[in-house]
Amino acid sequence: MHEFGYAQTLDRSIGKFASFAAGVSYISILTGVFQLFYFGYSMAGPAYAWSWPLVFAGQLMVALCFAELAGRYPVAGSVYNWAKQLTSGTWSWLAGWLLLISSTMALGAVALALQLTLPQIWSGFQIVGDGTGPLDFAINGVLLATVLITISTLINAFGVRLMTKINSIGVFIELTAAVLLILALGWHVVRGPGVLFDTAGFGENHDLGFFGVFLIGAMASGYVMYGFDTASSLGEETKNPKKTAPKAILRAITASFVLGGLILLGGLLAAPDLNDPKLGSADGGLQYIVLSVLGGPFGKAFLVCIVVAISVCALAVHAAAIRMMFAMARDNNLPFSRQLSKVHPQRKTPTVAAIVIGIIAIIPLIVNVSQPAIFTILSSISIVLIYLSYLLVTVPLLRRRFKKMWPLPDTGTDNGESEAGFSLGKWGLPVNILAVLWGGAMTLNLIWPRTEIYNSVPPFAWYLQWGGVMFVAAVTIGGALLYRLRIRHRTGILAEHAAGITGQSSPSSARTGTSAVTSMVSDSDRTRAARPSA
């Protein structure tokens, strides 16, 4: 930590499995696949499943680039701190800003997934109305999501040890349930894989034919396979992070691809009737297939496992957002940075950041409580911001490769080991190019103002259809102005977090001496001999 100018203030207690579990639970195949199957199926039918390997191939390119960076910079806030090392202050700040906002919105979107599962386990979970009213679904979803976010806030505020212990148990249950579910669906297969090559009439009325609806349906997969950088975002709390984090990133996305793909395939091949309209409705989907195929008790047991997966996914998303807020705040790069960067002296976790993230995540839910399409709208906007923040890392990394400034010379560590925890070697340039091309194409596809995404139900209005574009533009431009006009003039590591500080400094001494230590340390200037004094 001293190498980056920071004091070690967080609890370094996360092991290999817990690091892997953090990435897996953020991706959370049982959450994402079950939450968005109905959407992909309603858009492009069974053939939408081909979007799963397509998205994996693209995101794997991004994950490989991130693994290289995680092996060099295993610091809280991953994307933000990586961008600091690769590009200018404005772009690196935007990378963190966009991911912070997207993670906070994603927390709400993940928590909303409870509404798609709990009422199918027991009708009593439909607390608001009976589910037939125009707003029953949305209002009840917001209520359940608020309860989950509150619980997640309490757990994350208590400390990383409790969070990772619960998360690891939840991920073990999720992975076990995923394997058993794959076997169960495989046992009940009623058709061959040829159905994946049948467009089933989808896209006949679209200008681009099936390709047009496939691009829309592909979002169901694009919404799932992200967040693998969480393993590195917890790097300051991970043992031997330069070796552990890169492996955790790659294992998390690979395991999620294999298990999620087999569940998706098994569900399509085992579904009793692919023409059943329930498969493409929010109150049916893959949950409906599981209940139909496996019967009440067994099917509901798997749905309970999905609830566990949703819960630990919310924990992981919340934890990642907390680390991003903490990382930016200790560099004095957010309003109220001193308060947001406070670390509890006993629990060694950013308690204030945990509470603030929880409160902010609930606000969009309340604002959109009367919007029946709240699920797809929140998901779409949050994922667009995540893909943009990823591009703010992969693009400057590619620029450095072209300038022969990456990979960095490997000087080794004091004990003779390689300083780089992971390296792509000669494959770095082509992988990086593909990562940028993929990120750009997917961002355009996600932000495209389609009525099917941003204004799928009445009332139909242009500002609703273009709401995603306007929100993303406002967040990006507004954030850039905030940084350029105000924040950049005071940026610098706060004294209580600077290397060499052993305790919390008083407010009067908070920005003296070491507080001026720059947070924009470049690779060429970074040396182990430079140690800020208290």
Secondary structure, DSSP 8 states (H G I E B T S, - for coil): -GGGTB---S---B-HHHHHHHHHHHH-HHHHHHHHHHHHHHHHGGGGGGHHHHHHHHHHHHHHHHHHHHHH---TTHHHHHHHHHS-HHHHHHHHHHHHHHHHHHHHHHHHTHHHHHHHH-GGG--SS-S-STTHHHHHHHHHHHHHHHHHHHHHHH-HHHHHHHHHHHHHHHHHHHHHHHHHHHHT--S-GGGGG--TTTTTTSTTHHHHHHHHHTHHHHTTS--TTHHHHTGGGBSSHHHHHHHHHHHHHHHHHHHHHHHHHHHHHH-S-TT-GGGGSTTSHHHHHHHHHH-HHHHHHHHHHHHHHHHHHHHHHHHHHHHHHHHHHHTT-STTHHHHT---TTT-S-HHHHHHHHHHHHHHHHHTTT-TTHHHHHHHHHHHHHHHHHHHHHHHHHHHHHTT--S------TTS--S-S---GGGHHHHHHHHHHHHHHHHHHHHS--HHHHS-SSS--HHHHTHHHHHHHHHHHHHHHHHHHTGGGT-S--GGGBTT--S---GGGTTSGGGG--S---TTT--TT-----
